Amino acid sequence: MTRLLLPSLAVALAGLVSACAPINVMGRSVPDSEYIALYDRGIAREKRGLKPDDAHDEHGRPPSWDEYWCGIGGTGPVPPTMQSRRLKRYIITHRRALGLPELSGARD
């Protein structure tokens, strides 16, 4: 009986501990700097007139930049977090600074 109880208790404890840790969509906590590097590359591509990189709709077509930016960076319909609000502001302010068009979901 003890042989079954201890492993079960260990698994339950591990589950409780992992539930308390901050979890990101990618399964780890991602610093703003990683997102900012991704956003800077996207903003630079948009400024050069290129299409979004590695993003496609269900028909294999690249989305418009408005659809792309409104789909990432805290501009979607999910409840925002502090980090997503910061990153959304980053996208909006840096796009504005380069004179790029306003986003349809850009309400700061």
Order of alpha helices (4+ residues) and beta strands (2+ residues): alpha-alpha-alpha-alpha
